[in-house]
Amino acid sequence: MMNRQFANMIVHNYPKGVYSLRRINLMEYLFYPSTEAAEKAEVNKKGWLSTMLKGSPKQSLPKTNINFSSLPNMADLTTRHFFSLLRGQGEGSVMFVSPNVHTMMYDTSTDFVFGMPQANFCKQSDSIALSITRRSYGQDNHKLYVIGKGEDNALFEVLNYTRTTDLNNSSWYWRPLPCPPLFRPCLPGSNSKVCPPSAAAVLDAATICVSSVDAGACAFFDTATREWRQAGSWVLPIHGAAERPVVRHSWNYLSVLPDEWLPRQRHLLNMGSGKFCIATSFRNLLRHTSCRPLHGAVNELTVLTGVEVVRNVNGFQIIKHKSECYSLEDNRIHCVL
């Protein structure tokens, strides 16, 4: 049984400067009732993605749950609009941090918007977010660690919160943390440069591992002492927040594409019980490179694919379930939570 049922898709309408939340029922659209049914399905045949992009009917995006926007003079700062789920609040609790660090949460179960404590710094849209939960005094205390991926300074802070709708409670607050010490190797006598992190993972309730491809280095963060220590000259084999490393092989499903479609971004959602959702956005190269307007040509498509990781005698196997293709028209996928 999956721990999650919905994918939360944040869609950006650039002309209007609006970010809309759309929710997709993955159990209904992306997964068969059983692993055996998925293995028997014909959609597992090769070339399914090419066929889907070329000729299959495209689904329209689900209805909008809510729209987010920032001040008009900040609408163009598309890389400074940060969204994240708040684990423990439910799979429909979406946090939004605007470029001017105003912070709010929308709860899909109640259809309420809550004001939150203001963050300490602006966050890039691709900042790495990691959740840790501890049980204390009869309740779960949650922490959301957010690591920026800025070139000059990887700003780092944590949101402390509990499962409550009282956001004025003193248990809800942001705390700034020391930046990851990821330095590029340098010659003796020269100044070393801090490099942006490329990946991070929660090792246990007390340790976060952060690495940088540019630095070729890794560091451990102690969540109790709030101190860093060097871990060695190696990097995590993924980008962003780590899920299960074996799922990186699932990108092989996307290797054969029609010439006119270019992958623009990919997101991986861990649905629990070995099931994952791969969300891949494609840009139409013909529309962007043609000297003449292509009337009726679709600008962007997003394909959602359900996959399942199961153990076998060789270690593991990735089984594809269903896929859905969505036409975005003049919208773009900002992120998938």
Contacts in CASP RR format, 6 or more apart in sequence:
PFRMAT RR
TARGET T0000
AUTHOR 0000-0000-0000
METHOD contacts of the structure
MODEL  1
MMNRQFANMIVHNYPKGVYSLRRINLMEYLFYPSTEAAEKAEVNKKGWLS
TMLKGSPKQSLPKTNINFSSLPNMADLTTRHFFSLLRGQGEGSVMFVSPN
VHTMMYDTSTDFVFGMPQANFCKQSDSIALSITRRSYGQDNHKLYVIGKG
EDNALFEVLNYTRTTDLNNSSWYWRPLPCPPLFRPCLPGSNSKVCPPSAA
AVLDAATICVSSVDAGACAFFDTATREWRQAGSWVLPIHGAAERPVVRHS
WNYLSVLPDEWLPRQRHLLNMGSGKFCIATSFRNLLRHTSCRPLHGAVNE
LTVLTGVEVVRNVNGFQIIKHKSECYSLEDNRIHCVL
1 273 0 8 1.000
2 26 0 8 1.000
2 27 0 8 1.000
2 31 0 8 1.000
2 271 0 8 1.000
2 272 0 8 1.000
2 273 0 8 1.000
2 275 0 8 1.000
3 271 0 8 1.000
3 272 0 8 1.000
3 273 0 8 1.000
4 26 0 8 1.000
4 91 0 8 1.000
4 269 0 8 1.000
4 270 0 8 1.000
4 271 0 8 1.000
4 272 0 8 1.000
5 25 0 8 1.000
5 26 0 8 1.000
5 27 0 8 1.000
5 91 0 8 1.000
6 23 0 8 1.000
6 24 0 8 1.000
6 25 0 8 1.000
6 26 0 8 1.000
6 91 0 8 1.000
6 92 0 8 1.000
7 23 0 8 1.000
7 24 0 8 1.000
7 26 0 8 1.000
7 269 0 8 1.000
7 277 0 8 1.000
7 279 0 8 1.000
7 304 0 8 1.000
7 336 0 8 1.000
7 337 0 8 1.000
8 21 0 8 1.000
8 22 0 8 1.000
8 23 0 8 1.000
8 85 0 8 1.000
8 91 0 8 1.000
8 92 0 8 1.000
8 94 0 8 1.000
8 108 0 8 1.000
8 336 0 8 1.000
8 337 0 8 1.000
9 21 0 8 1.000
9 22 0 8 1.000
9 23 0 8 1.000
9 24 0 8 1.000
9 61 0 8 1.000
9 62 0 8 1.000
9 279 0 8 1.000
9 302 0 8 1.000
9 333 0 8 1.000
9 336 0 8 1.000
9 337 0 8 1.000
10 19 0 8 1.000
10 20 0 8 1.000
10 21 0 8 1.000
10 22 0 8 1.000
10 68 0 8 1.000
10 83 0 8 1.000
10 94 0 8 1.000
10 333 0 8 1.000
10 334 0 8 1.000
10 335 0 8 1.000
10 336 0 8 1.000
10 337 0 8 1.000
11 19 0 8 1.000
11 20 0 8 1.000
11 21 0 8 1.000
11 22 0 8 1.000
11 61 0 8 1.000
11 328 0 8 1.000
11 331 0 8 1.000
11 332 0 8 1.000
11 333 0 8 1.000
11 334 0 8 1.000
12 18 0 8 1.000
12 19 0 8 1.000
12 78 0 8 1.000
12 81 0 8 1.000
12 331 0 8 1.000
12 332 0 8 1.000
12 333 0 8 1.000
12 334 0 8 1.000
13 19 0 8 1.000
13 20 0 8 1.000
13 330 0 8 1.000
13 331 0 8 1.000
14 78 0 8 1.000
14 330 0 8 1.000
14 332 0 8 1.000
15 330 0 8 1.000
17 69 0 8 1.000
17 75 0 8 1.000
18 67 0 8 1.000
18 68 0 8 1.000
18 69 0 8 1.000
19 67 0 8 1.000
19 68 0 8 1.000
19 69 0 8 1.000
19 81 0 8 1.000
19 83 0 8 1.000
19 96 0 8 1.000
19 334 0 8 1.000
20 64 0 8 1.000
20 65 0 8 1.000
20 66 0 8 1.000
20 67 0 8 1.000
20 68 0 8 1.000
21 64 0 8 1.000
21 65 0 8 1.000
21 66 0 8 1.000
21 67 0 8 1.000
21 68 0 8 1.000
21 94 0 8 1.000
21 106 0 8 1.000
21 108 0 8 1.000
22 61 0 8 1.000
22 62 0 8 1.000
22 63 0 8 1.000
22 64 0 8 1.000
22 65 0 8 1.000
23 62 0 8 1.000
23 65 0 8 1.000
23 92 0 8 1.000
23 108 0 8 1.000
24 30 0 8 1.000
24 62 0 8 1.000
24 304 0 8 1.000
24 324 0 8 1.000
26 271 0 8 1.000
26 277 0 8 1.000
26 304 0 8 1.000
26 306 0 8 1.000
29 304 0 8 1.000
29 322 0 8 1.000
29 324 0 8 1.000
30 277 0 8 1.000
30 304 0 8 1.000
30 305 0 8 1.000
30 306 0 8 1.000
30 321 0 8 1.000
30 322 0 8 1.000
30 323 0 8 1.000
30 324 0 8 1.000
31 38 0 8 1.000
31 275 0 8 1.000
31 306 0 8 1.000
31 308 0 8 1.000
31 321 0 8 1.000
31 322 0 8 1.000
32 38 0 8 1.000
32 41 0 8 1.000
32 321 0 8 1.000
32 322 0 8 1.000
35 308 0 8 1.000
35 310 0 8 1.000
35 319 0 8 1.000
38 44 0 8 1.000
38 308 0 8 1.000
38 319 0 8 1.000
38 320 0 8 1.000
38 321 0 8 1.000
38 322 0 8 1.000
39 319 0 8 1.000
41 321 0 8 1.000
41 322 0 8 1.000
43 320 0 8 1.000
43 322 0 8 1.000
43 323 0 8 1.000
44 319 0 8 1.000
44 320 0 8 1.000
46 256 0 8 1.000
47 256 0 8 1.000
48 323 0 8 1.000
49 253 0 8 1.000
49 254 0 8 1.000
49 256 0 8 1.000
49 257 0 8 1.000
49 303 0 8 1.000
49 323 0 8 1.000
50 256 0 8 1.000
50 257 0 8 1.000
50 258 0 8 1.000
52 303 0 8 1.000
52 323 0 8 1.000
52 325 0 8 1.000
53 257 0 8 1.000
53 258 0 8 1.000
53 261 0 8 1.000
53 282 0 8 1.000
53 301 0 8 1.000
53 303 0 8 1.000
53 325 0 8 1.000
54 258 0 8 1.000
56 325 0 8 1.000
58 298 0 8 1.000
58 301 0 8 1.000
58 325 0 8 1.000
58 326 0 8 1.000
58 327 0 8 1.000
59 324 0 8 1.000
59 325 0 8 1.000
59 326 0 8 1.000
59 327 0 8 1.000
60 326 0 8 1.000
60 327 0 8 1.000
61 326 0 8 1.000
61 327 0 8 1.000
61 328 0 8 1.000
61 331 0 8 1.000
65 106 0 8 1.000
65 108 0 8 1.000
65 111 0 8 1.000
66 106 0 8 1.000
66 113 0 8 1.000
68 81 0 8 1.000
68 83 0 8 1.000
68 96 0 8 1.000
68 106 0 8 1.000
69 75 0 8 1.000
70 77 0 8 1.000
70 81 0 8 1.000
70 98 0 8 1.000
70 99 0 8 1.000
70 100 0 8 1.000
70 102 0 8 1.000
71 98 0 8 1.000
71 100 0 8 1.000
74 80 0 8 1.000
74 98 0 8 1.000
74 99 0 8 1.000
74 100 0 8 1.000
77 99 0 8 1.000
78 125 0 8 1.000
78 334 0 8 1.000
79 124 0 8 1.000
79 125 0 8 1.000
79 126 0 8 1.000
80 98 0 8 1.000
80 99 0 8 1.000
80 122 0 8 1.000
80 123 0 8 1.000
80 124 0 8 1.000
80 125 0 8 1.000
81 96 0 8 1.000
81 97 0 8 1.000
81 98 0 8 1.000
81 99 0 8 1.000
81 125 0 8 1.000
81 334 0 8 1.000
82 96 0 8 1.000
82 97 0 8 1.000
82 123 0 8 1.000
82 124 0 8 1.000
82 125 0 8 1.000
82 127 0 8 1.000
82 146 0 8 1.000
83 94 0 8 1.000
83 95 0 8 1.000
83 96 0 8 1.000
83 97 0 8 1.000
83 125 0 8 1.000
83 334 0 8 1.000
83 335 0 8 1.000
83 337 0 8 1.000
84 94 0 8 1.000
84 95 0 8 1.000
84 129 0 8 1.000
84 144 0 8 1.000
84 146 0 8 1.000
84 337 0 8 1.000
85 91 0 8 1.000
85 92 0 8 1.000
85 93 0 8 1.000
85 94 0 8 1.000
85 95 0 8 1.000
85 337 0 8 1.000
86 93 0 8 1.000
86 94 0 8 1.000
86 95 0 8 1.000
86 105 0 8 1.000
86 142 0 8 1.000
86 144 0 8 1.000
86 159 0 8 1.000
86 161 0 8 1.000
87 131 0 8 1.000
87 133 0 8 1.000
87 142 0 8 1.000
87 144 0 8 1.000
88 133 0 8 1.000
88 140 0 8 1.000
88 142 0 8 1.000
88 163 0 8 1.000
89 105 0 8 1.000
89 107 0 8 1.000
89 142 0 8 1.000
89 161 0 8 1.000
89 163 0 8 1.000
90 109 0 8 1.000
92 107 0 8 1.000
92 108 0 8 1.000
92 109 0 8 1.000
93 105 0 8 1.000
93 106 0 8 1.000
93 107 0 8 1.000
93 108 0 8 1.000
94 105 0 8 1.000
94 106 0 8 1.000
94 108 0 8 1.000
94 337 0 8 1.000
95 103 0 8 1.000
95 104 0 8 1.000
95 105 0 8 1.000
95 116 0 8 1.000
95 144 0 8 1.000
95 159 0 8 1.000
96 103 0 8 1.000
96 104 0 8 1.000
96 105 0 8 1.000
96 106 0 8 1.000
97 103 0 8 1.000
97 119 0 8 1.000
97 122 0 8 1.000
97 123 0 8 1.000
99 122 0 8 1.000
100 122 0 8 1.000
101 118 0 8 1.000
101 119 0 8 1.000
101 120 0 8 1.000
101 121 0 8 1.000
101 122 0 8 1.000
102 118 0 8 1.000
103 115 0 8 1.000
103 116 0 8 1.000
103 117 0 8 1.000
103 118 0 8 1.000
103 119 0 8 1.000
104 113 0 8 1.000
104 114 0 8 1.000
104 115 0 8 1.000
104 116 0 8 1.000
105 113 0 8 1.000
105 114 0 8 1.000
105 115 0 8 1.000
105 116 0 8 1.000
105 167 0 8 1.000
106 112 0 8 1.000
106 113 0 8 1.000
106 114 0 8 1.000
107 113 0 8 1.000
107 114 0 8 1.000
107 165 0 8 1.000
110 165 0 8 1.000
112 165 0 8 1.000
114 165 0 8 1.000
114 167 0 8 1.000
115 167 0 8 1.000
116 167 0 8 1.000
116 172 0 8 1.000
117 159 0 8 1.000
117 167 0 8 1.000
117 172 0 8 1.000
117 173 0 8 1.000
117 174 0 8 1.000
118 174 0 8 1.000
119 157 0 8 1.000
119 159 0 8 1.000
119 174 0 8 1.000
120 155 0 8 1.000
120 157 0 8 1.000
120 174 0 8 1.000
120 176 0 8 1.000
121 155 0 8 1.000
121 157 0 8 1.000
121 176 0 8 1.000
123 146 0 8 1.000
123 148 0 8 1.000
123 155 0 8 1.000
124 148 0 8 1.000
124 149 0 8 1.000
124 150 0 8 1.000
125 334 0 8 1.000
125 335 0 8 1.000
126 149 0 8 1.000
126 240 0 8 1.000
127 146 0 8 1.000
127 147 0 8 1.000
127 148 0 8 1.000
127 149 0 8 1.000
128 146 0 8 1.000
128 147 0 8 1.000
128 148 0 8 1.000
128 149 0 8 1.000
128 197 0 8 1.000
128 199 0 8 1.000
128 200 0 8 1.000
128 210 0 8 1.000
128 240 0 8 1.000
128 241 0 8 1.000
129 144 0 8 1.000
129 145 0 8 1.000
129 146 0 8 1.000
129 147 0 8 1.000
129 241 0 8 1.000
130 144 0 8 1.000
130 145 0 8 1.000
130 147 0 8 1.000
130 200 0 8 1.000
130 201 0 8 1.000
130 202 0 8 1.000
130 208 0 8 1.000
130 241 0 8 1.000
131 142 0 8 1.000
131 143 0 8 1.000
131 144 0 8 1.000
131 145 0 8 1.000
131 202 0 8 1.000
132 142 0 8 1.000
132 143 0 8 1.000
132 145 0 8 1.000
132 202 0 8 1.000
132 205 0 8 1.000
132 208 0 8 1.000
132 223 0 8 1.000
133 140 0 8 1.000
133 141 0 8 1.000
133 142 0 8 1.000
133 143 0 8 1.000
133 205 0 8 1.000
134 140 0 8 1.000
134 141 0 8 1.000
134 143 0 8 1.000
134 205 0 8 1.000
135 141 0 8 1.000
139 162 0 8 1.000
139 163 0 8 1.000
140 162 0 8 1.000
140 163 0 8 1.000
141 160 0 8 1.000
141 162 0 8 1.000
141 171 0 8 1.000
142 160 0 8 1.000
142 161 0 8 1.000
142 162 0 8 1.000
142 163 0 8 1.000
143 158 0 8 1.000
143 159 0 8 1.000
143 160 0 8 1.000
143 161 0 8 1.000
143 223 0 8 1.000
144 158 0 8 1.000
144 159 0 8 1.000
144 161 0 8 1.000
145 156 0 8 1.000
145 157 0 8 1.000
145 158 0 8 1.000
145 177 0 8 1.000
145 208 0 8 1.000
145 223 0 8 1.000
146 156 0 8 1.000
146 157 0 8 1.000
146 158 0 8 1.000
146 159 0 8 1.000
147 154 0 8 1.000
147 155 0 8 1.000
147 156 0 8 1.000
147 180 0 8 1.000
147 197 0 8 1.000
147 200 0 8 1.000
147 210 0 8 1.000
148 154 0 8 1.000
148 155 0 8 1.000
148 156 0 8 1.000
148 196 0 8 1.000
148 197 0 8 1.000
149 196 0 8 1.000
149 197 0 8 1.000
149 198 0 8 1.000
150 196 0 8 1.000
151 196 0 8 1.000
152 194 0 8 1.000
153 179 0 8 1.000
153 194 0 8 1.000
154 179 0 8 1.000
154 180 0 8 1.000
154 182 0 8 1.000
154 194 0 8 1.000
154 196 0 8 1.000
154 197 0 8 1.000
155 176 0 8 1.000
155 179 0 8 1.000
156 176 0 8 1.000
156 177 0 8 1.000
156 178 0 8 1.000
156 179 0 8 1.000
156 180 0 8 1.000
157 174 0 8 1.000
157 175 0 8 1.000
157 176 0 8 1.000
157 177 0 8 1.000
158 174 0 8 1.000
158 175 0 8 1.000
158 177 0 8 1.000
159 172 0 8 1.000
159 173 0 8 1.000
159 174 0 8 1.000
160 171 0 8 1.000
160 172 0 8 1.000
160 173 0 8 1.000
160 174 0 8 1.000
160 175 0 8 1.000
161 171 0 8 1.000
161 172 0 8 1.000
162 169 0 8 1.000
162 171 0 8 1.000
162 172 0 8 1.000
164 171 0 8 1.000
164 172 0 8 1.000
177 221 0 8 1.000
177 226 0 8 1.000
178 226 0 8 1.000
178 227 0 8 1.000
178 228 0 8 1.000
179 194 0 8 1.000
180 197 0 8 1.000
180 210 0 8 1.000
180 212 0 8 1.000
180 219 0 8 1.000
180 221 0 8 1.000
180 228 0 8 1.000
181 194 0 8 1.000
181 219 0 8 1.000
181 228 0 8 1.000
181 230 0 8 1.000
182 194 0 8 1.000
182 195 0 8 1.000
182 196 0 8 1.000
182 197 0 8 1.000
182 210 0 8 1.000
182 211 0 8 1.000
182 212 0 8 1.000
182 214 0 8 1.000
182 215 0 8 1.000
182 216 0 8 1.000
182 217 0 8 1.000
182 218 0 8 1.000
182 219 0 8 1.000
183 192 0 8 1.000
183 193 0 8 1.000
183 194 0 8 1.000
183 195 0 8 1.000
183 215 0 8 1.000
183 217 0 8 1.000
184 192 0 8 1.000
184 193 0 8 1.000
184 194 0 8 1.000
184 195 0 8 1.000
184 214 0 8 1.000
184 215 0 8 1.000
185 192 0 8 1.000
185 215 0 8 1.000
185 216 0 8 1.000
186 192 0 8 1.000
186 193 0 8 1.000
195 212 0 8 1.000
195 214 0 8 1.000
195 215 0 8 1.000
195 216 0 8 1.000
195 217 0 8 1.000
196 212 0 8 1.000
196 214 0 8 1.000
197 210 0 8 1.000
197 211 0 8 1.000
197 212 0 8 1.000
198 211 0 8 1.000
198 212 0 8 1.000
198 213 0 8 1.000
198 214 0 8 1.000
198 235 0 8 1.000
198 236 0 8 1.000
198 239 0 8 1.000
198 240 0 8 1.000
199 210 0 8 1.000
199 211 0 8 1.000
199 235 0 8 1.000
199 236 0 8 1.000
199 238 0 8 1.000
199 239 0 8 1.000
199 240 0 8 1.000
199 241 0 8 1.000
199 242 0 8 1.000
200 208 0 8 1.000
200 209 0 8 1.000
200 210 0 8 1.000
200 211 0 8 1.000
200 236 0 8 1.000
200 240 0 8 1.000
200 241 0 8 1.000
200 242 0 8 1.000
201 208 0 8 1.000
201 209 0 8 1.000
201 236 0 8 1.000
201 238 0 8 1.000
201 241 0 8 1.000
201 242 0 8 1.000
202 208 0 8 1.000
202 209 0 8 1.000
202 242 0 8 1.000
203 209 0 8 1.000
203 220 0 8 1.000
205 223 0 8 1.000
206 222 0 8 1.000
206 223 0 8 1.000
206 224 0 8 1.000
207 220 0 8 1.000
207 221 0 8 1.000
207 222 0 8 1.000
207 223 0 8 1.000
208 220 0 8 1.000
208 221 0 8 1.000
208 223 0 8 1.000
209 218 0 8 1.000
209 219 0 8 1.000
209 220 0 8 1.000
209 221 0 8 1.000
209 231 0 8 1.000
209 236 0 8 1.000
210 218 0 8 1.000
210 219 0 8 1.000
210 220 0 8 1.000
210 221 0 8 1.000
211 217 0 8 1.000
211 218 0 8 1.000
211 219 0 8 1.000
211 231 0 8 1.000
211 234 0 8 1.000
211 235 0 8 1.000
211 236 0 8 1.000
212 218 0 8 1.000
212 235 0 8 1.000
213 235 0 8 1.000
216 233 0 8 1.000
216 234 0 8 1.000
216 235 0 8 1.000
217 230 0 8 1.000
217 231 0 8 1.000
217 232 0 8 1.000
217 233 0 8 1.000
217 234 0 8 1.000
217 235 0 8 1.000
218 230 0 8 1.000
218 231 0 8 1.000
218 232 0 8 1.000
218 233 0 8 1.000
218 234 0 8 1.000
218 235 0 8 1.000
218 236 0 8 1.000
219 228 0 8 1.000
219 229 0 8 1.000
219 230 0 8 1.000
219 231 0 8 1.000
220 228 0 8 1.000
220 229 0 8 1.000
220 231 0 8 1.000
221 227 0 8 1.000
221 228 0 8 1.000
222 228 0 8 1.000
222 229 0 8 1.000
236 242 0 8 1.000
236 245 0 8 1.000
237 245 0 8 1.000
237 248 0 8 1.000
238 245 0 8 1.000
238 248 0 8 1.000
243 268 0 8 1.000
243 270 0 8 1.000
243 276 0 8 1.000
244 270 0 8 1.000
244 274 0 8 1.000
244 276 0 8 1.000
244 309 0 8 1.000
246 309 0 8 1.000
246 316 0 8 1.000
246 318 0 8 1.000
247 268 0 8 1.000
247 276 0 8 1.000
247 307 0 8 1.000
247 309 0 8 1.000
247 318 0 8 1.000
249 318 0 8 1.000
250 268 0 8 1.000
250 276 0 8 1.000
250 278 0 8 1.000
250 307 0 8 1.000
250 318 0 8 1.000
251 266 0 8 1.000
251 278 0 8 1.000
253 278 0 8 1.000
253 305 0 8 1.000
253 307 0 8 1.000
253 320 0 8 1.000
254 263 0 8 1.000
254 266 0 8 1.000
254 278 0 8 1.000
254 280 0 8 1.000
257 263 0 8 1.000
257 282 0 8 1.000
259 285 0 8 1.000
260 284 0 8 1.000
260 285 0 8 1.000
260 286 0 8 1.000
261 282 0 8 1.000
261 283 0 8 1.000
261 284 0 8 1.000
261 285 0 8 1.000
261 301 0 8 1.000
262 282 0 8 1.000
262 283 0 8 1.000
262 285 0 8 1.000
263 280 0 8 1.000
263 281 0 8 1.000
263 282 0 8 1.000
264 281 0 8 1.000
264 282 0 8 1.000
264 283 0 8 1.000
264 300 0 8 1.000
265 280 0 8 1.000
265 281 0 8 1.000
265 333 0 8 1.000
266 278 0 8 1.000
266 279 0 8 1.000
266 280 0 8 1.000
266 281 0 8 1.000
267 278 0 8 1.000
267 279 0 8 1.000
267 280 0 8 1.000
267 333 0 8 1.000
267 335 0 8 1.000
267 336 0 8 1.000
268 276 0 8 1.000
268 277 0 8 1.000
268 278 0 8 1.000
268 279 0 8 1.000
269 276 0 8 1.000
269 277 0 8 1.000
269 279 0 8 1.000
269 336 0 8 1.000
269 337 0 8 1.000
270 276 0 8 1.000
271 277 0 8 1.000
274 308 0 8 1.000
274 309 0 8 1.000
274 310 0 8 1.000
275 306 0 8 1.000
275 307 0 8 1.000
275 308 0 8 1.000
275 309 0 8 1.000
275 321 0 8 1.000
276 306 0 8 1.000
276 307 0 8 1.000
276 308 0 8 1.000
276 309 0 8 1.000
277 304 0 8 1.000
277 305 0 8 1.000
277 306 0 8 1.000
277 307 0 8 1.000
277 336 0 8 1.000
278 304 0 8 1.000
278 305 0 8 1.000
278 306 0 8 1.000
278 307 0 8 1.000
279 302 0 8 1.000
279 303 0 8 1.000
279 304 0 8 1.000
279 333 0 8 1.000
279 336 0 8 1.000
280 302 0 8 1.000
280 303 0 8 1.000
280 305 0 8 1.000
281 300 0 8 1.000
281 301 0 8 1.000
281 302 0 8 1.000
281 328 0 8 1.000
281 332 0 8 1.000
281 333 0 8 1.000
282 300 0 8 1.000
282 301 0 8 1.000
282 302 0 8 1.000
282 303 0 8 1.000
283 299 0 8 1.000
283 300 0 8 1.000
284 297 0 8 1.000
284 298 0 8 1.000
284 299 0 8 1.000
284 300 0 8 1.000
284 301 0 8 1.000
286 294 0 8 1.000
286 297 0 8 1.000
287 294 0 8 1.000
287 297 0 8 1.000
287 298 0 8 1.000
287 299 0 8 1.000
298 327 0 8 1.000
298 328 0 8 1.000
298 329 0 8 1.000
299 328 0 8 1.000
299 329 0 8 1.000
299 330 0 8 1.000
300 328 0 8 1.000
300 329 0 8 1.000
300 331 0 8 1.000
300 332 0 8 1.000
300 333 0 8 1.000
301 325 0 8 1.000
301 326 0 8 1.000
301 327 0 8 1.000
301 328 0 8 1.000
302 325 0 8 1.000
302 326 0 8 1.000
302 328 0 8 1.000
302 333 0 8 1.000
303 323 0 8 1.000
303 324 0 8 1.000
303 325 0 8 1.000
303 326 0 8 1.000
304 323 0 8 1.000
304 324 0 8 1.000
304 326 0 8 1.000
305 320 0 8 1.000
305 321 0 8 1.000
305 322 0 8 1.000
305 323 0 8 1.000
306 320 0 8 1.000
306 321 0 8 1.000
306 322 0 8 1.000
306 323 0 8 1.000
307 318 0 8 1.000
307 319 0 8 1.000
307 320 0 8 1.000
307 321 0 8 1.000
308 318 0 8 1.000
308 319 0 8 1.000
308 321 0 8 1.000
309 316 0 8 1.000
309 317 0 8 1.000
309 318 0 8 1.000
309 319 0 8 1.000
310 316 0 8 1.000
310 317 0 8 1.000
310 319 0 8 1.000
311 317 0 8 1.000
END
